[in-house]
Each structure stands twice: as structure tokens, then as C-alpha cells.
Amino acid sequence: TTLLRYASAWMKPSALCALRQASRDHAAALQPPEVSSALLEQLKSHLPIRREVAFFHLEKLARQAAGPAIAAVMASLEDDSQELRKWALESLRDMAEPGEAWAIKAIVRDGGPLWSGNTSVAKKAMEVLATIAADSGNAHAIAALASKLSDGRFSCRAGLTIARIAEGAPSIDRAAIQAVLAQLQASSRRAQTNALLALGYVGRSDDASTLQDVVQELSAKAKDDDEEVRQKAVAALERVSGPFSECDCPKWRLNSSDTTGAADKKMHGAAKFAMLNWHSDR
């Protein structure tokens, strides 16, 4: 029993619940801890310090798959304290398996932290989404982030986050791709360029019809009057369709040195996103 508890200490709540169901012995040995009503009441205190102390106690219980504690941690996503909301987001990231719908919905739902008027909380929500949404549960996350592309405060970060999610996802839902495509019609040039950046990653699709829509939209933007829009569109086309030859460049009104896709392909993982993050902060 002691060995089982030690091994399970590294598991996330969903894995713990599955282990409990494996046998009666496991169920008996891994019973979730009780959550006292006094601790839950302390989380509602008008004193921030009392709420914070209660939160960290509840977080430990939540990691052991105690249902009331998990619910209390999730309720803290709506707390008045900025730091408590950010801690709750970090706890959510640590507890959730990649792609778990309940965790993604807790962030992107109406009134959730992604839509917070507090910029710091909203940025933390994007950071957490990049970790937990890179799986089959990416559609809701990408669709929600796409709407942030037109918000000047978050446009670059939203584009980067979409790219990170898409980079780690085995497939991208059609609805998510369409949500990003819609932002190409935004009045803001920044929104368009960040949507083009994201499309280079989300535009990959096994569905011929969806891929055709993406290529058509990107091809149209590759002829845009704005040079930066053209460059981003050509780079996205290269990622989606493969690199272009020298003879293609005049068609897009670009020199071969202006296309960014080839340079992009030489960077991978953290280096590529570090570059994108550098641009997003400027």
C-alpha cells in the first residue's frame, strides 16, 4: 500500500481515478482524502491571505483526485485576486492530461480566464492552453484564440499560441481552421498577419476541401498590396503546400530573399517559437 501511494503521487487525477477502478485493493488503498467544510469556507474568506492559504491546502488535495478540492480550485479561476486566478490556472495545467475537455472548457468558456479584463490573467490562460490543448481537444481552444487575433493586446500572443497548439496536435479540426481563416477579413493588418502566421501551422488538413479553402485564401493574400501581408502569406503557403521555386516568386511580387518559409524550416521546436515570441512582445 505504501509503495502504491508513493508511485501514485506522481499521477494526475484522471490516472488516479482509473487506477482506483482497476481493482478493489487499489480502490481501498487510494481513497481520496476528505475535504473539510472549514477549509472550503476559508477559501471564501474576505481576507486574501486566508484564501491563499486555503487554496494551497486544497490544491494538494486536488492532486490526490479529491473531487470537492478540484471543484474548489476551479472555482478560484473566478476569484477577485489576480494571483489566485493565475495559481488556479497553473494548478489546472498540472492536473489536466493533454486534450482533456473539462480543462480546456474551464479556460475558454464564456466568462472564463481567457476573456478576463485582466491582461495578466488572460496571458496566463493562453500560456496554459498551449500546454493542455495540443491534442485532439484543440478545436475549442483554437477557435477561442482565433477571436483574440483581432484584439491588439493579444493578437501576436494568440497567433503564437495557436501555432504552438497546432505544432503538437496530430490533427486540426475543420471548425478551428475556419475560425482562423475568418480573421483574414479583419480590418487590422496586425490581426491579418498573425492569422497568416497561425494558418501556416493550422492549415495542414487531410480533408481536401479544407486544404483547398486554405490554399485559396493564402494565395489571395499573397497578392495583397501590403508587403508584410504578402510575405506572411507566402511563408504560410510554403508550410502548407511545400516550398516554392524561384519562378513562383515574381507571381507573388516577392524576391526569393523575401520569403521567410525556408529560414523557418531550418528552425525547430523551442528556437522557432522563441523567435515568434520575440516578435510578439514588440
C-alpha positions, 0 to 999 in steps of 0.5 A: 500500500505504501509503495502504491501511494508513493508511485501514485503521487506522481499521477494526475487525477484522471490516472488516479481515478482509473487506477482506483477502478482497476481493482478493489485493493487499489480502490481501498488503498487510494481513497481520496482524502476528505475535504473539510467544510472549514477549509472550503469556507476559508477559501471564501474568506474576505481576507486574501491571505486566508484564501491563499492559504486555503487554496494551497491546502486544497490544491494538494488535495486536488492532486490526490483526485479529491473531487470537492478540492478540484471543484474548489480550485476551479472555482478560484479561476473566478476569484477577485485576486489576480494571483489566485486566478493565475495559481488556479490556472497553473494548478489546472495545467498540472492536473489536466492530461493533454486534450482533456475537455473539462480543462480546456472548457474551464479556460475558454468558456464564456466568462472564463480566464481567457476573456478576463479584463485582466491582461495578466490573467488572460496571458496566463490562460493562453500560456496554459492552453498551449500546454493542455490543448495540443491534442485532439481537444484543440478545436475549442481552444483554437477557435477561442484564440482565433477571436483574440487575433483581432484584439491588439493586446493579444493578437501576436500572443494568440497567433503564437499560441495557436501555432504552438497548439497546432505544432503538437496536435496530430490533427486540426479540426475543420471548425478551428481552421475556419475560425482562423481563416475568418480573421483574414477579413479583419480590418487590422493588418496586425490581426491579418498577419498573425492569422497568416502566421497561425494558418501556416501551422493550422492549415495542414488538413487531410480533408481536401476541401479544407486544404483547398479553402486554405490554399485559396485564401493564402494565395489571395493574400499573397497578392495583397498590396501590403508587403508584410501581408504578402510575405506572411502569406507566402511563408504560410503557403510554403508550410502548407503546400511545400516550398516554392521555386524561384519562378513562383516568386515574381507571381507573388511580387516577392524576391526569393530573399523575401520569403521567410518559409525556408529560414523557418524550416531550418528552425525547430521546436523551442528556437522557432517559437522563441523567435515568434515570441520575440516578435510578439512582445514588440 
